[in-house]
Amino acid sequence: MSIIQVRNISKIYNKEHIPVRALNGIDLDINKGEFTAIVGPSGSGKTTLLNIIGGLDTPTEGSVNIHGTDMFSLKDRKLIDFRLHHIGFVFQAYNLIPVLTALENVMFILQMQGRPHKECVARGMELLKQVGLEDKVDKRPSELSGGQQQRVAVARALASKPDFVLADEPTANLDSKSTSDLLDMMLQLNELGETTFIFSTHDQRVVDRAKRVLTLVDGEIETDEVR
């Protein structure tokens, strides 16, 4: 059963001047437990599609339903709360809070949800152990390598047990070893916990590990390969 239903999604930028069509009538279903890579040349619409699925951008037309909820029928605070409880994000630039420790960064989402402090600490410690950073809980981002920072970002994305995790070029700033380690870890989380991951990527190493590969060209799905 699909947890994400994308229907007739189109996105046009600069409508009043020179229209640029980033997406053109995308239909897509994502099932629980998928490990999906969205690929395509620069300008094909990968990041735009990911941002719309995550509610970070709004479509010009079309709908995104997550477990039956039309995300774009939600307004302001309700949309923010929906993202907070249902969607995890991993970004190319890590987006960790510099003044917080690794543990505090992972706990941050749970604290925003109003969870009890003890629960936040326990969940944060559990996740940092899962991603192999139990010895780095008190380190701030500046004291961690790029690969370690991205592991903290993955732990943070998983903190609230979201329906799925969106990862936008998560390996772009990592060396080969860090990339391989990160992807192996994410694949293990996918297989053991049935965490659903959706990547936007140019990285062939991500594509090689993906169980499904969607190729976008000029804002349309050209191929959809399930492995």
N, C-alpha and C positions, 0 to 999 in steps of 0.2 A: 504493500500500500504506500502511495506517495505521501511524503510529508510536506513537499513543496510542489505547488502547481503554478506554473507561469503560463499565462494565457495572453497571446496577441500583444506582447510587450514591444512598444516602439518608443524611441527616444530621439527627439529632434532638438538640437541646440541652436541658439541664435535665430529663433523663429521669425523675429521681426525684421531681420536683416538678410543674411545669407544662410539659409537653413542647412544644417549639417545633420544628416540622419545617422546616428550612432547605432541604433538598433531598429530592425525592420520586421515586426510581426513575429517575435520569438514565442514559440510554444515549447514547454519543457516540464518534465516531471522528474523529481529526485526522490528516491526511495530511502528509507532508513538504512543506515549502514553502508551507504555508497562511499567510495573514495574516488572522486571525480575531478579530472583536470579539464579546465576550459582553456583551449589554446587557439592561436591564430596570430597573424601578423599585427604589428603595431597599428592601432587605429581600427581594429576589427570589432571592437565593442566589448572586449573581455571584462575590463574593470567596470565599465558602465553596467553591464549585466550583473556582476557581482554586487555592486553598490545598490542596485535596484532590489535584488533579492534580499539584501540586508536592511533595506529601508533607509539607506543613507542618501539615496537619490530617488526622485519620483519620476515615473514614466510619463511620457506625453499621452500615451493611451495604453490600455491593457490592465491586467490585474496580477497580483501575486497573493496566493492563498497559502498559509502555513497552518496545517492541521485544521483547515476549514475557516480560518480567520482571514478576511480580506485585509491585508496589512494597510492598504492605502485608504481604507474607510476609517482608520484610526487617526485621531487628530492630536497633534502636539504632545502633551504629557503621556497620553495613552500609547502613542507610538513609541516613545522613548522607553516606557515601562515594558512594552512588548519586546523590544529589542533586548532589553536588559535581562529578561527572563528566558528568552527563547533562542537567542542567536549569540554565538561566540565569534570574535573577530581576531585575526592575526594579520598584522600589516608588515609591509616591506621594511619600514623604519622602526619596528618594534613597538614604538609608542608607550614605553614604560615611563613612569613618573620618576624623575631623577632623584628626588629627595627621599623616596621610599625604598625600603629594602626589598629583596626578592619576595619575601613572605608578605610584606605589606602590599606590594603590587598585586599579588595573587588574591589577597583578601579583599582588595578594594571593591571589586564587583559585588561581593557578598555583603560588604558593609553598606553599599548603596542600596541593597535590597532590604536592609534593616535586620539582617540576621544577628543572633546573639554572638558576642565576641568570642566565646569559647568555640562555638561552631565554626566561625571564620578561621580561627587559628588551626583547628583540627583539620579542616578541609584544605587549607593552604599547605600545611605540612604534608598531608597525604599526597597532594598533587606534585609538590616539589620532589618528593621521594619518587613518584612515578616517572618524572622526567629526569631523574638522576642528579638532582641538585640539592639533596638533603643537607649537604655540607656548605651550602651557599645561602642559607636562609637569611642571614644578617648582612649580606653584601648588597650594596647599591649598584644600579646599572653600570656606573662608571668603573666598577671593580670587577665586572664580568666581561668575558669575551663576547663577540657578536653571536656566536652559536649559543652561548649560555643565556644571553638576553632573549634570544628568540625562543628558547625553551621555557623561560619564565613567561613569555607572552602566550605560548601555547597553554601552559598551566592556568594562566589567568582566563583564557578563553573557555577553558573547561570547567572553571570554578563553579558556575551555577548549574552545571549539568544541562547545557543548552540542547535544543533539538538538533542543531547542526553548527558546524564551525566553517566560516568563510575565511580563506587565506589568500590574500592578494600579494602575489610575487614574494612569498615568505622566504625564499632562498636567495633572493637577488643580491644581498649584501654579504653572503656567507662564502667561505672557502669550500673546497671540495669535501674535505673531511667533515666539517661542520654540517654541510648540506646532507651528506649521506647519513650521518648520525641522527639529524633532525627528522629526516624522512622515514628512516627505519623506526624511530620512536613513534611518530604519528601513525604509521601503518600498524604498529603493534597496538596502539590505543584504539585504532579503528577495528582491528580484528578481535581484541579481547573485550572491549567495552561497547562495540557496535556504534562508536562515535562516527557520525556522518561528517565527512570533510569535502569541501568544494574549493578547488584551487583555481586561481587565475595565474597563468604562468607562461614563461618562455623557456623554462628550464627542462631540457630533455630528461634529466634525472627524475623529475617529478612525473613526467609523462610515462616513463618506463615503469614506475611503481603503481600508476593509476589503474583502477579496475574499470573505469569508463573514461573515454576521452571525447570531448565535444570540440569540434573545430568550427570557429566562427570566421567568416569571411564577409566583409562589407556589411556587418550587422545582422547576418543571417547564419543559421546553423547549416554548415555545408555537409558535415559528417557527424555521426553519433555512433561510436564504437564501444561496445560492451565486451570486456575480456573475461 
